[in-house]
Amino acid sequence: MKIALLTTSLMRGGAEIQVFLLARTLKRRGHEVQVISMVAPEAFEPELVELGIPLHSLNMRPGAPDPRALWRLTAILRAWRPEILHSHMIHANLLGRLVRLIVRVPVQISTAHNIDEGGRWRERAYRLTDPLATITTNVSQAAVDRYVQVGAVPAAKIRYLPNGLELTPFMSVSASRQSLRQALGLTEQFVWLAVGRLDVQKDYPTMLRALAATLPGYPQTRLLIVSEGPLRADLEALSAQLSLAEQVTFLGARNDVPALMQAADAYLMSSAWEGLPMVLLEAAASSLPIVATDVGGNREIVLDGKSGWLVPPSDPVALAAAMQRLMAMPETARRQMGEAGRNYVRQHYDLERVVDTWEALYQELLSRYRGSRRQGPITARRS
């Protein structure tokens, strides 16, 4: 099949990682694949070049509408004539639908990666453009249910299809755990790891306040925060205000997250909203027990009380209590929690199995398109 993957951006975020993994796996399976980013790519360009996967940019500026992008996309699609246009994230989903008014694309799949994509107007935009989409998918069942509830997508035209994870990098036990801990200035401390863009969605202020609340009982606790974002200066200031300078390390962007997960003792997430976070899959695959907020698809990854603990969002007291509960457990019990998470991810989120499902969906929709002999949108059958 000829498959164009259209993404709003291409950086090292959860949705973008999923686009890259899907492109790479589809290419390896013999399909023709191209990737199109609405804004200039910030990551994965060398990897795609090495794989022989063409990468296009529509050269949009973040946050700046540019109608020329529609014509640039039209030119790419007319030149290559893909059978599948698979878009990812809100802006790409809307653009991928609108372009079908200009150029024929047999199948258009819109994949949403969050339970809330930014307000009612976006949900209305989804509903208004839904006739231009073949089908919409979302990465968590909780998000699918919400999209139907708010009227963003009819129940007959949306499916749950989760993120997939390449398990090997996270499941191999690294012999460098101690050396990496030493390099980070860690000895016997209990180390929490948090990976995610420093923005409003991840709600790091709640995480920092929860950490501060645990210090009287666990003064040796450390927190490593990986990533960059617009709130870094504010978060560093809050960390200093909470007297956490010795407990919190902002590591910035890193390319050794699997190793950092091996060096940590547990994973921490304080997000205000989510879809199906790749980083939770990675943490579970690394056998880390998890404390996370009960938002989006987090409950679909974290088995509450078995592989970690879930707490309400925006509640530093509840988050601190769960952190203390986990730190108080014997090491053997924490290890059992981590193993439970790893086994669950292996069974349900292995990348090869997920791509099997994507291939089957592509083939199903193409077969129905060819059978119908029409160019308009196809009503998708709910699985």
C-alpha positions in Angstrom: 0.0 0.0 0.0 1.0 3.6 -0.5 0.6 5.4 2.8 1.1 9.1 3.6 1.4 9.9 7.3 0.5 13.5 8.0 1.4 14.9 11.4 1.0 18.3 13.0 4.6 18.3 14.1 7.6 16.0 14.3 9.4 16.2 17.6 10.2 13.8 20.4 6.7 13.8 21.9 4.5 10.8 22.4 2.3 11.2 19.3 5.3 12.0 17.1 7.2 9.0 18.3 4.2 6.9 17.4 4.2 8.4 13.9 7.9 7.5 13.4 7.5 4.0 14.8 4.5 3.4 12.5 6.4 4.7 9.5 9.4 2.6 10.2 7.5 -0.6 10.7 5.3 -0.1 7.7 8.3 0.5 5.5 10.0 -2.6 6.9 6.9 -4.6 6.0 7.2 -3.5 2.3 4.7 -0.6 2.1 5.5 2.7 0.4 5.5 5.4 3.1 6.0 9.1 3.2 5.8 11.4 6.2 4.5 15.0 6.0 4.9 17.5 8.9 2.9 20.7 9.0 5.7 22.5 10.7 9.4 22.1 10.3 10.6 18.8 11.8 12.6 19.0 15.0 13.4 15.3 15.3 13.5 12.0 13.4 14.7 13.6 10.1 18.1 11.7 10.0 16.4 8.4 11.0 13.8 8.8 8.2 16.5 9.6 5.7 18.4 6.5 6.7 15.3 4.4 6.3 14.6 5.8 2.8 11.3 7.3 3.9 10.6 10.7 2.2 9.9 13.5 4.6 8.1 16.7 3.6 7.4 19.9 5.5 4.5 22.2 4.8 6.7 25.0 6.4 4.0 26.3 8.7 4.9 28.4 11.7 3.5 27.0 15.0 0.4 28.8 16.0 0.2 30.8 12.7 -2.6 29.7 10.3 -1.3 29.5 6.7 -3.7 28.6 3.9 -0.8 28.0 1.6 -0.2 24.7 3.5 -3.4 23.3 2.0 -2.0 23.8 -1.5 1.4 22.5 -0.6 -0.2 19.3 0.7 -2.4 19.1 -2.4 0.8 19.2 -4.6 2.4 16.4 -2.6 -0.6 14.2 -2.7 -1.2 14.8 -6.4 2.4 14.0 -7.2 2.5 10.8 -5.2 -1.1 9.6 -5.2 -1.2 7.7 -1.9 -4.1 5.2 -1.2 -4.1 6.0 2.5 -3.8 9.5 4.1 -3.3 8.8 7.8 -3.2 12.0 9.9 -2.2 12.5 13.5 -3.3 15.2 16.0 -6.0 17.9 15.7 -4.5 20.3 13.1 -3.3 17.5 10.8 -6.6 15.7 11.1 -8.5 18.8 10.0 -6.1 19.6 7.2 -6.2 15.9 6.1 -9.9 16.1 5.8 -10.1 19.4 4.0 -7.6 18.4 1.4 -10.1 15.8 0.2 -12.2 18.6 -1.2 -9.4 19.3 -3.7 -7.6 16.0 -4.4 -8.8 12.4 -4.5 -7.5 10.3 -1.6 -9.3 6.9 -1.3 -9.0 6.6 2.5 -8.5 9.2 5.1 -7.9 8.2 8.7 -7.9 10.8 11.5 -6.1 9.7 14.7 -6.6 11.8 17.8 -3.9 11.4 20.5 -5.7 13.0 23.5 -8.9 12.9 25.4 -9.3 16.7 25.1 -7.7 18.5 22.1 -8.3 22.0 23.3 -11.9 23.2 23.7 -15.3 22.9 22.2 -14.5 24.7 19.0 -12.1 21.8 18.0 -14.8 19.2 18.9 -17.2 21.1 16.6 -14.6 21.3 13.9 -14.3 17.5 14.1 -18.0 17.1 13.8 -18.3 19.5 10.9 -15.5 17.9 8.9 -16.4 14.3 9.8 -18.1 13.6 6.4 -14.7 14.1 4.8 -13.0 11.4 6.9 -13.3 7.7 6.3 -12.8 7.0 10.0 -11.5 8.5 13.2 -9.5 6.6 15.8 -8.2 7.5 19.2 -5.5 6.0 21.3 -7.5 5.3 24.4 -11.0 3.8 25.0 -11.7 6.6 27.5 -11.1 9.2 24.7 -13.2 7.3 22.2 -16.1 7.3 24.7 -15.7 11.0 25.3 -15.6 11.9 21.7 -18.9 10.1 21.1 -20.4 11.7 24.2 -19.6 15.3 23.3 -20.6 14.7 19.7 -17.2 15.2 18.1 -17.5 11.9 16.1 -20.5 9.6 15.5 -20.2 6.3 17.3 -20.3 4.4 14.0 -17.2 6.2 12.7 -14.7 5.9 15.5 -12.5 3.1 16.8 -10.1 2.5 19.6 -6.6 1.7 18.4 -3.9 2.1 21.0 -0.3 3.3 20.8 2.3 0.6 20.2 5.7 0.3 21.9 8.9 -1.3 20.7 9.6 -3.2 23.8 13.2 -4.3 23.5 15.0 -1.1 24.4 13.0 -0.9 27.6 12.9 -4.5 28.6 16.6 -5.2 28.5 18.3 -4.9 31.9 21.1 -2.4 31.7 24.4 -3.1 33.5 25.0 0.6 33.6 22.3 1.4 36.3 24.9 2.1 39.0 27.3 4.0 36.8 24.5 6.2 35.5 23.2 6.9 39.0 26.7 7.8 40.1 27.0 10.2 37.1 23.8 11.9 38.2 25.1 12.2 41.8 22.8 9.4 43.1 23.7 6.8 45.7 21.0 5.2 47.9 18.3 7.7 47.3 14.8 6.7 46.1 14.7 8.1 42.6 11.5 9.2 40.8 11.6 9.8 37.1 9.2 12.1 35.1 9.5 12.5 31.4 7.3 15.0 29.5 7.2 18.5 28.0 7.3 21.3 30.6 3.8 22.7 29.8 0.4 23.1 31.3 -0.9 19.7 30.4 1.7 17.9 32.5 0.9 19.9 35.7 4.4 19.8 37.2 3.5 22.3 39.9 1.3 19.6 41.5 4.2 17.1 41.2 6.6 19.5 42.9 4.2 20.3 45.7 3.6 16.6 46.2 7.3 15.9 46.4 7.7 18.6 49.0 5.0 17.0 51.1 6.9 13.7 51.1 10.2 15.1 52.3 9.6 15.0 56.1 9.3 11.2 56.0 11.6 10.6 53.0 14.3 13.3 52.9 16.5 11.3 50.6 14.0 11.3 47.8 15.1 12.6 44.4 13.2 13.5 41.3 14.6 13.6 37.8 12.6 15.6 35.2 13.4 15.0 31.6 12.3 17.4 28.7 12.1 21.0 27.9 9.2 23.4 27.5 7.9 26.9 28.0 7.4 26.6 31.7 11.0 25.5 32.6 12.0 28.8 34.2 8.7 29.0 36.2 9.1 25.4 37.4 12.7 26.0 38.5 11.6 29.0 40.4 8.8 27.0 42.1 11.3 24.2 42.9 13.5 26.8 44.7 10.5 28.3 46.5 9.6 24.9 47.8 13.2 24.3 48.9 13.7 21.4 46.5 17.0 22.5 45.0 18.7 19.3 46.3 15.8 17.0 45.5 14.9 18.0 41.9 17.1 17.8 38.8 15.9 19.3 35.5 17.8 17.2 33.0 16.5 18.9 29.8 16.0 16.9 26.6 17.8 13.5 26.7 18.2 10.7 24.2 18.9 8.0 26.9 15.4 7.7 28.4 15.5 3.9 28.5 18.7 4.0 30.5 17.3 6.6 32.8 14.3 4.4 33.4 16.7 1.6 34.4 18.4 4.0 36.8 15.1 5.1 38.5 13.1 3.3 41.2 9.6 4.5 40.2 7.8 6.6 37.6 5.7 9.7 38.4 3.1 11.5 36.3 0.9 14.4 37.4 -0.8 15.3 34.1 -4.1 17.2 34.0 -5.2 15.4 30.9 -3.8 12.7 28.6 -4.6 10.4 25.7 -2.6 7.2 26.0 0.9 8.3 27.1 3.8 6.6 25.4 5.9 7.3 28.4 3.7 5.3 30.7 4.0 2.4 28.3 7.8 2.9 28.4 7.9 3.0 32.2 5.8 -0.1 32.5 8.0 -1.9 30.0 11.0 -0.9 32.1 9.4 -2.7 35.1 8.9 0.6 37.0 6.1 0.9 39.5 4.0 3.9 38.6 2.2 6.7 40.4 0.0 8.7 38.0 -3.1 10.8 37.8 -6.3 9.1 36.8 -6.8 11.0 33.5 -7.4 9.9 29.9 -6.1 6.4 29.1 -3.8 6.2 32.1 -6.1 3.7 33.8 -5.8 1.5 30.6 -2.0 1.2 31.3 -1.6 1.4 35.1 -3.4 -1.4 36.9 -4.4 0.4 40.1 -3.0 -1.4 43.1 -1.2 -4.0 40.9 1.3 -2.1 38.8 1.0 1.2 40.5 -1.4 3.8 42.0 -3.8 6.2 40.4 -4.9 9.4 42.0 -7.2 12.4 41.1 -5.6 15.1 39.0 -4.6 18.5 40.5 -4.4 17.0 44.0 -0.8 17.2 45.5 -2.0 15.7 48.8 -3.3 12.6 47.1 -0.3 12.3 44.9 2.1 12.6 47.9 0.1 10.0 49.7 0.5 7.5 46.8 4.2 8.3 46.5 4.7 7.6 50.2 2.7 4.4 50.0 4.9 3.2 47.2 8.2 4.2 48.9 7.1 2.5 52.1 6.7 -0.9 50.3 9.4 -3.5 50.5 11.7 -3.6 47.5 10.4 -7.1 46.6 6.8 -5.8 46.5 7.8 -2.9 44.3 9.6 -5.2 42.0 6.4 -7.4 41.7 4.4 -4.3 40.8 6.9 -3.5 38.1 6.8 -7.0 36.7 3.0 -6.8 36.6 3.1 -3.7 34.5 5.7 -5.1 32.2 3.7 -8.3 31.5 0.5 -6.2 30.8 2.3 -4.0 28.3 3.8 -7.0 26.6 0.4 -8.5 26.2 -1.5 -5.5 25.0 0.8 -2.8 23.5 3.5 -4.6 21.6 4.3 -2.5 18.5 4.1 -5.4 16.0 0.7 -6.4 17.2 -0.5 -2.8 16.9 0.8 -2.4 13.4 -0.9 -5.7 12.5 -4.1 -4.0 13.5 -3.3 -0.8 11.4 -2.6 -3.0 8.4 -5.8 -4.8 8.7 -7.7 -1.5 9.1 -6.0 0.0 6.0 -6.8 -3.1 3.9 -10.4 -3.3 5.1 -11.1 0.4 4.2 -9.3 0.1 0.9 -11.3 -3.0 0.0 -14.5 -1.3 0.8 -13.5 1.8 -1.2 -12.6 -0.3 -4.2 -15.8 -2.3 -3.8 -18.0 0.8 -3.6 -16.4 2.4 -6.7 -17.0 5.9 -5.3 -14.8 8.7 -4.2 -16.7 10.1 -1.3 -16.3 9.3 2.4 -17.1 5.8 3.6 -19.2 5.1 6.6 -16.9 2.9 8.8 -18.2 -0.1 10.6 -17.6 -0.1 14.4 -15.4 -3.1 15.4 
